[in-house]
């Protein structure tokens, strides 16, 4: 069996979740776009609360703004539990903001809101499950989101509720093809910009190519380290990365394995032998400061 997670030589750095003064952020959209562009990001999605935002006027050949929206709804019967979904719009058809709000923000159930997003050619990301106080089953009962936030910088800084990899593995163990994303969810009140991102392996910096690569899982997420290659060759899983202290191969049901650098040294690659009965395998590369890069999973089942 041969499988590589990446296809192209080009990489594009982006944030899929942020806010401006259009909803509850502190900076205006032009300032937000300039901040990310100036920090080396290649693309950005404005995902304002209940408001569809398409700011193509900030686009040029070196920077791309993706249109989007964030919608939320409480879990019936539970005061503190809720669901939030970010929608990244893939379509090039112009749609009025009011039509989006009417379509996506007033459903009787949250699955209905996700379904409407999908029908309008959005890609849905399930947001900050720990912050939302969602139960594992709350998330598993929903369908249609292509990714889940495994790192949300704003939630980490606000209330230590931004790490969601346990929810991700819960879904992956069931064989659900769901990718993991790191985001900022920046509101620019806390120092919450440029803390979590995705590195997308795409052929060009266009909406069509970036959203296609995201949907197909051709990216990794990070708060610092870089992943250069992640692949399966025969019965071995291989990863190469920037220097880190630990590399963790995560698999289910059979356990994976962790590799750690000797004191004073670092790792830049690791190889893990597979047994063939794993549902999937993914890697986490952690540097000396605790910053992490997460690959997407490679599924091994039939």
C-alpha positions in Angstrom: 0.0 0.0 0.0 1.3 3.4 -1.0 -0.3 6.7 0.0 1.0 10.2 0.3 -1.0 13.0 2.0 0.3 15.7 -0.3 0.4 16.1 -4.1 2.0 19.5 -4.9 5.1 21.5 -4.2 3.1 24.6 -3.4 1.9 25.5 0.1 -0.4 28.2 1.3 -0.9 29.4 4.8 -4.4 30.5 6.0 -6.9 31.1 8.7 -10.4 29.8 8.3 -12.1 31.5 11.2 -12.0 35.2 12.2 -14.2 38.2 13.0 -14.2 42.0 12.4 -16.4 45.0 13.3 -18.9 43.5 10.9 -19.9 41.3 13.8 -18.2 41.3 17.2 -14.5 41.8 16.4 -12.6 44.9 17.4 -10.8 45.7 14.1 -12.4 46.7 10.8 -12.1 44.2 7.9 -9.4 46.1 6.0 -7.2 46.2 9.2 -7.8 42.4 9.7 -6.9 41.6 6.2 -3.8 43.8 6.4 -2.7 42.2 9.6 -2.7 38.7 8.2 -1.2 39.7 4.9 1.6 41.5 6.7 2.2 38.4 8.9 2.8 36.1 5.9 -0.6 34.5 5.6 -1.8 33.7 2.0 -5.5 33.5 2.6 -8.2 34.4 5.2 -11.8 33.6 5.7 -14.1 36.2 7.3 -16.7 34.2 9.2 -18.9 36.8 10.9 -21.7 35.7 13.3 -24.9 35.2 11.3 -23.7 37.5 8.6 -22.5 36.4 5.2 -19.3 38.3 4.3 -17.6 38.4 0.9 -14.7 40.9 0.8 -13.2 40.1 -2.6 -11.9 43.7 -2.9 -9.0 42.6 -0.7 -7.9 39.9 -3.1 -4.9 40.0 -5.4 -2.5 37.5 -6.8 -0.7 37.1 -3.5 -3.6 37.2 -1.0 -7.0 35.5 -1.1 -10.1 36.3 1.1 -12.6 33.5 1.3 -16.3 34.4 1.9 -18.0 32.8 4.8 -20.3 32.9 7.8 -20.5 31.5 11.4 -23.9 30.2 12.7 -24.8 29.1 16.2 -27.6 27.4 18.0 -28.2 26.1 21.5 -28.6 22.4 22.3 -32.3 22.1 23.3 -32.8 21.5 27.0 -29.2 22.6 27.9 -28.6 26.2 28.9 -24.8 26.1 28.5 -24.4 23.8 25.5 -24.4 24.9 21.9 -23.3 24.2 18.4 -21.3 26.6 16.1 -20.5 26.0 12.5 -18.3 28.0 10.2 -19.3 27.9 6.5 -16.7 28.6 3.8 -18.4 29.5 0.6 -17.1 27.7 -2.6 -19.6 29.1 -5.1 -18.8 32.1 -7.3 -22.5 33.1 -7.6 -23.3 36.3 -5.8 -25.9 36.0 -3.1 -27.4 38.8 -1.0 -26.5 38.9 2.7 -30.1 38.9 3.7 -30.8 35.7 1.8 -28.0 34.0 3.6 -29.2 35.1 7.0 -32.7 34.0 6.3 -31.5 30.6 4.9 -29.0 29.7 7.6 -29.9 31.3 10.9 -33.4 30.3 11.6 -33.7 26.6 11.4 -35.6 24.5 13.9 -32.7 22.1 14.3 -29.0 22.6 13.8 -28.7 19.8 11.2 -31.1 21.7 9.1 -28.8 24.7 9.2 -25.8 22.6 8.1 -27.9 21.1 5.3 -28.8 24.5 4.0 -25.1 25.5 4.0 -24.2 22.4 2.0 -27.1 23.0 -0.4 -25.7 26.5 -1.1 -22.2 25.1 -1.8 -20.5 25.8 1.5 -18.0 23.6 3.3 -18.9 23.3 7.0 -16.4 23.3 9.9 -17.6 22.3 13.4 -16.2 24.9 15.8 -14.6 24.7 19.3 -16.5 21.7 20.8 -15.0 22.1 24.3 -15.9 25.8 24.5 -19.4 24.9 23.3 -19.7 22.3 26.1 -20.8 19.8 23.5 -20.9 16.1 24.4 -19.3 13.6 22.1 -22.6 12.3 21.1 -23.9 15.9 20.4 -21.3 16.2 17.7 -21.5 12.7 16.4 -25.3 13.1 15.8 -24.6 15.9 13.3 -23.5 15.2 9.7 -22.1 17.1 6.8 -19.2 19.0 8.3 -16.0 18.3 6.4 -13.7 19.4 9.3 -13.7 20.0 13.1 -11.6 22.6 15.0 -8.9 20.8 16.9 -7.2 24.0 17.9 -9.0 27.3 18.4 -6.5 30.0 19.5 -9.1 32.5 20.8 -10.8 29.8 23.0 -7.4 28.6 24.3 -6.5 32.2 25.4 -10.0 33.1 26.7 -10.8 30.0 28.8 -8.5 27.1 28.0 -11.3 25.5 25.9 -9.7 25.4 22.5 -8.3 21.9 22.1 -10.7 19.5 20.4 -8.6 16.5 19.2 -10.5 14.1 21.4 -13.7 14.9 19.6 -11.9 14.4 16.3 -10.6 10.9 17.3 -14.1 10.0 18.5 -15.4 10.6 15.0 -12.4 9.0 13.2 -12.8 5.8 15.2 -16.2 5.4 13.6 -14.7 5.7 10.2 -16.0 9.2 9.5 -13.8 11.1 7.1 -13.4 14.4 9.0 -10.3 16.6 8.8 -8.8 18.6 11.7 -8.2 22.3 11.5 -6.4 24.8 13.6 -7.8 28.3 13.6 -7.6 31.7 15.4 -11.3 32.6 15.8 -9.7 36.0 16.2 -11.8 38.9 17.6 -8.7 41.1 18.2 -9.6 41.7 21.8 -7.1 39.2 23.2 -3.8 38.7 21.4 -5.6 35.9 19.4 -4.3 36.5 15.8 -1.8 34.3 14.0 -1.8 31.6 16.6 -3.3 28.6 14.7 -3.4 28.0 11.0 -3.7 25.5 8.1 -1.0 24.8 5.5 -2.7 23.9 2.3 -1.1 21.8 -0.4 -2.8 23.2 -3.6 -1.8 23.9 -7.2 -2.6 27.7 -7.0 -3.9 30.4 -4.7 -7.5 30.5 -6.0 -10.8 30.0 -4.3 -11.4 26.9 -6.4 -8.0 25.3 -5.7 -7.8 26.2 -2.0 -11.3 25.0 -1.2 -10.8 21.8 -3.2 -7.6 21.0 -1.4 -9.2 21.7 2.0 -12.2 19.5 1.2 -9.8 16.6 0.1 -7.7 17.0 3.3 -4.5 18.1 1.5 -3.4 20.2 4.4 -2.0 20.1 7.9 -2.7 22.3 10.9 -0.1 23.9 13.1 0.7 26.3 15.9 4.4 26.3 14.9 6.1 23.2 13.4 6.0 22.3 9.7 5.2 18.9 8.2 7.1 18.2 4.9 5.8 14.7 4.1 3.4 12.2 5.6 2.9 9.0 3.8 2.5 5.2 3.9 4.9 2.9 2.1 4.0 -0.7 2.4 3.5 -1.5 6.1 5.4 1.7 7.3 4.1 5.2 8.1 6.7 7.9 7.6 6.7 11.6 8.5 9.3 14.3 8.0 9.0 17.7 9.7 10.9 20.7 11.1 12.9 19.9 14.2 10.7 18.9 17.1 11.1 17.1 20.4 8.3 14.5 20.0 6.5 12.8 17.1 3.3 10.9 18.0 1.7 8.4 15.6 -2.0 8.3 16.6 -4.0 5.3 15.5 -7.1 3.3 16.6 -8.1 0.7 17.7 -4.5 -0.6 17.8 -2.4 2.0 19.6 0.2 4.0 17.8 3.6 5.0 19.2 5.5 8.1 20.3 9.1 8.9 19.5 11.0 11.4 21.6 14.4 13.1 21.0 17.2 12.5 23.4 18.0 15.4 25.8 19.6 18.2 23.9 18.7 16.8 20.5 15.7 17.0 18.1 13.8 14.8 15.7 13.0 15.7 12.1 11.6 12.4 11.0 10.1 9.1 12.3 8.9 5.8 10.9 6.2 3.7 12.5 5.4 0.1 11.6 1.7 -0.6 10.9 -0.1 -3.8 11.6 -2.8 -3.4 9.0 -5.8 -3.5 11.3 -5.7 0.2 12.2 -8.7 2.2 11.2 -6.5 5.2 10.5 -3.2 6.8 11.4 -2.3 10.5 11.9 0.7 12.3 13.4 1.3 15.1 15.9 4.7 16.8 15.9 5.5 18.8 19.1 8.4 21.2 19.5 10.2 22.2 22.7 7.7 25.0 23.3 4.7 22.7 23.1 3.7 24.0 19.7 2.1 21.3 17.6 1.5 20.3 14.0 -1.3 17.9 13.2 -1.5 15.9 10.0 -4.8 14.7 8.7 -5.5 11.0 9.0 -4.7 8.4 6.4 -7.5 5.7 6.5 -6.3 2.1 6.3 -9.6 0.2 6.2 -11.2 -1.2 3.0 
